[in-house]
């Protein structure tokens, strides 16, 4: 395969700003890099809230390109 497309859902922190699980995003990127892919494109979109205590969700869609 020359390209791989992956999606990660990031949950916003209940208090403060920023994502509560950026390490999950890092893990996905590093796993693909270890397989010989580099990040070609990343887009984000708000995918709504899960109500009180749930925090907002951000959907990150990434396209990885083979470097081999």
MOSULMO-V177879 format. One record per pair of residues at least 6 apart in sequence whose C-alpha atoms are under 8 Angstrom apart, sorted by the first residue. I is the first residue (numbers start at 1). J is the second residue. D is the distance in Angstrom with one decimal. If there is no record, write none. Layout:
BEGIN
I|J|D ; I|J|D
END
This chain:
BEGIN
1|66|7.3 ; 2|65|5.8 ; 2|66|4.9 ; 3|63|6.7 ; 3|64|5.5 ; 3|65|4.6 ; 3|66|6.1 ; 4|63|5.8 ; 4|64|5.1 ; 4|65|6.7 ; 5|61|7.1 ; 5|62|5.7 ; 5|63|4.6 ; 5|64|6.3 ; 6|61|5.8 ; 6|62|5.3 ; 6|63|6.6 ; 7|59|6.8 ; 7|60|5.5 ; 7|61|4.4 ; 7|62|6.2 ; 8|24|7.9 ; 8|25|6.7 ; 8|59|5.9 ; 8|60|5.2 ; 8|61|6.6 ; 9|57|6.4 ; 9|58|5.7 ; 9|59|4.6 ; 9|60|6.2 ; 10|19|6.3 ; 10|20|7.2 ; 10|21|6.1 ; 10|22|7.2 ; 10|25|7.9 ; 10|57|5.6 ; 10|58|5.0 ; 10|59|6.2 ; 10|60|7.3 ; 11|19|5.8 ; 11|20|5.8 ; 11|21|6.6 ; 11|55|6.2 ; 11|56|5.9 ; 11|57|4.7 ; 11|58|6.4 ; 12|18|6.0 ; 12|19|4.4 ; 12|20|5.5 ; 12|21|8.0 ; 12|55|5.2 ; 12|56|5.2 ; 12|57|6.0 ; 12|58|7.4 ; 13|19|5.7 ; 13|20|5.0 ; 13|55|6.0 ; 13|56|7.9 ; 14|53|6.3 ; 14|54|7.0 ; 14|55|5.2 ; 29|39|7.2 ; 32|38|7.1 ; 32|64|7.4 ; 33|39|7.9 ; 36|66|6.0 ; 36|67|5.8 ; 36|68|6.2 ; 37|64|5.7 ; 37|65|5.2 ; 37|66|4.4 ; 37|67|5.5 ; 37|68|7.8 ; 38|64|5.3 ; 38|65|5.4 ; 38|66|6.5 ; 38|67|6.6 ; 39|62|7.0 ; 39|63|6.2 ; 39|64|4.5 ; 39|65|6.4 ; 40|62|7.5 ; 40|63|5.4 ; 40|64|5.1 ; 40|65|5.8 ; 41|62|5.7 ; 41|63|5.1 ; 41|64|7.0 ; 42|60|6.7 ; 42|61|5.6 ; 42|62|4.4 ; 42|63|6.4 ; 43|60|5.7 ; 43|61|5.3 ; 43|62|6.6 ; 44|58|6.5 ; 44|59|5.5 ; 44|60|4.5 ; 44|61|6.3 ; 45|58|5.6 ; 45|59|5.2 ; 45|60|6.7 ; 46|56|7.6 ; 46|57|6.0 ; 46|58|4.5 ; 46|59|6.2 ; 47|56|7.4 ; 47|57|5.3 ; 47|58|5.5 ; 47|59|6.2 ; 48|56|5.6 ; 48|57|5.6 ; 48|58|7.6 ; 49|55|5.8 ; 49|56|4.2 ; 49|57|6.0 ; 50|56|6.7 ; 50|57|7.9
END
